[in-house]
Amino acid sequence: MIEVLNEKMNMELQAKLDRLKEYIAGLGSLAVGFSGGVDSTFLLSVAHEVLGDRAIAVTEADASLPVRELEETKSFCAERGIRQILCDADHLKDEGYKKNGPDRCYHCKRRTFAEMIRIAKEQGIEYVAEGSNTDDLGDYRPGLKAVDELNVKSPLREAGLSKEDIRSLSKAMGLPTWSKPSYACLASRFVYGEEITEEKLRMIDQAEQFLIEQGFLEERVRVHGNVARIEVPAKDIPRLAADGIRQAVYERFKELGFLFVALDMHGYRTGSMNATIKGSEAGSNGK
């Protein structure tokens, strides 16, 4: 029975992959918004397989993307011969983004995609694509409004692919991101209403990098004024709270400029900042 179920699942996945390839082939040329995450890596890989040099990667290389993530995108494209263009949409010049309301992601995505469209036209590429999947449709995603307004393509959603599907196919394709933890830009670490600055984005980047170097591969550093609120999975809380690591983390965070350092006793969960939106439809599945 298990073998029969697996065979059926494999057939369904293959059908979705075939639909994705057919959809991408129909576009003819494509600029993929590439952040190095699970979804965009998979989309870029398939687009490059189908379109060859008519598929390019465009990566937003500003302070909201951790240095380690940017370097990973460069390595991935270089190893596979994919042409990559780095861009900076100057989000901090956008008051809607800087003020960091619940619709911050809309302002961010609209500015990013407008810049990607400009680059695509300059490169002779007809379409721009982003990597949302079917699981994102039930989430609080104001950025998808910008996707619709600017006619940015969403091939993974068009093919009916879920996050689980993408991880399974990525593993079968040998992509290094198949088991990579979920990730969102560093701007999502700010409590809504707190102004986003380049200085604090850099602080968060370095703080999270320090946690990763201590072995906490799934983590978030949320910012509430001068307070850094650390989230790690519940199973990792005892290790983070142990004297040696606790003191090292505290000292490093103080060096970076945080006045207070707190450990969230609930543990890591996506969308914790959405709890601050009173009366909002926002769910708990943000990053």
Buried (B, 14 or more C-beta within 10 A) or exposed (E): EEEEEEEEEEEEBEEBBEBBBEBBEEBEBBBBBBBBBBBBBBBBBBBBEBBEEBBBBBBBBBBBBBEEBBEBBBEBBEEEEBBBBBBEBEBBEBEBBBBBBBBBBBBBBBBBBBBBBEBBEEBEBEBBBBBBBBBBEEBBBBBBBBBEEBEBBBBBBBBBBBBEBBBBBBEEBEBEBBEBEEBBBBBBBBBBEBEBEEEBBBBBBBBBBBBBEBEBEBBBBBBBEEEBBBBBBEEBBEBBEEEEBBEEBBEBBEEBBBEEBEBBEEBBBBBBBBBBBEEEEBEEBBB
